[in-house]
């Protein structure tokens, strides 16, 4: 049961990130490459000026990648804390003399609940990333 929830969370996160890449980041990548090409076409610019120009072109995409990475790390941290809480509850139940099979069932149920709770958070996380990326453009 917990593995199924984990698979659904992973698939939903991958789907959200793919949609974000397709709808926002890919366009930003194209703009970055076009901007960088324009920098290189300026034959009057010095090597340092061209390099600074290219770095300015890359800045929005770097910001976008940082936003996505930070949101995904925050989501993963929350999911990890939930998982650790389940593991702690299971360890406490075993220490208190709980039957191993029953404790395993409780652990599995707790982990599945973590997965389902975090699955519901993905649309809001995806919207937050979409909004943050839209503000960059």
N, C-alpha and C positions, 0 to 999 in steps of 0.2 A: 504494500500500500504506500509506504513512504517513498519507494523508488518511483512509483507512478507519479506521485505529486512532484517529486524532484524533476522528473522528465518533463512534466507540463510546465513547470516554472522555467526550466532551461529553454524549452521551445518558445515560450511566450517572450522571454527576454531576447532571444535571437531574432524572433519575428519583429519585435519593436525596434531593435538596433538596425536590422536590414531595411525597414521602412524609413527610418531616420537617415540612413546612408543614402538611400535612393532618392528621398524627397528633399533633403537639405545638403548633406555633405558632398554628394557627387557634384552638385552645382557649384559649391564652394571650391571644390578641387579644380573644376574647369576654369573658374574665374582666376584662381591662383596661377594656373599654368599660363593662361592668356596674359595675365599681368606680368608674370616673370618673363615671358617672351618679349613683351614690349620693353621691359628693362634692358634686355640684351640687344634690342634693335637700336638703342641710342648710341650711335658711334662716337658722339662727342663726350659721353660720360667716362669718368675714370673707372678703373677696376673696382675701387672702393665704393663709388657711387652706385655702380651696377649691383654690387653685393648688398648694399643697404636697401636699394630698391627691391631686390628679390626678397630680402628678409621682411620688408613691409608687406609684400604680396602674400607671404606665408603666414603672417601673424593671425589673420582671421581664422584660417583653418586650424592652426595650432590652438587657438582659443576654443574652437568648437570641439576639438579632440579632448582638450582638458575638461570641458564641461561634461561630455559624455563619460569620460573615464571617472570623473569624480562622482557622478550620479550612480554609475554601475558599482563603484567601490562602496558607496554608502549603502546601496541595496544589499550587496553581498555581506557587508558587516552586520546589517540588521538580521539577515537570514542566518548568519553564523551564530549570532547571539541567541537567537531562538533555538537553534540546534544544540548549542551548549547548554541552554536551560533544560532541554529535554534529556540530554545526557546526564546532567547533574541530578535531575529527578529520578532517573533510572538507577543511578549509582546509589542515591540515598535509599531507594526502595530495596535494593539488593542488600545494602548494609543493615537495613532494618529487618532483614530476614524474609523478604518477599520471594516468592517462587520465581525461578528464573524465566520460565515460560510466560508467566503472567506479566512480569516486568518487561520482557521483550515485546509483548503485545502492547503494553502501555507506551513503551518507547516508540514503537512503530506508529501508533495512533497520534502521539504528540508530534512526531516528525511530519506526519501527513498533514496535521493541522497547521504547522509552520508553513508548509508548502502552499496550502490553500490560502492562508492569510496573506502570504507574500504574492501569490498569484493575483489577488485582488488589488495589490498596490501597483502593479506594472502599468496599467493604463495612465494613472496619474503621474508616474515617473516618466513615461514616454511623452506625455503632454508637457511636463515641465522642461524636458530636454528640447522638445520642438519649440516651445516659447523662447527658451534661452538662445537657441540657435537663430530663430527669426529675429531676435533683438540684435544679433551681431551684424545682420545684413543691412 
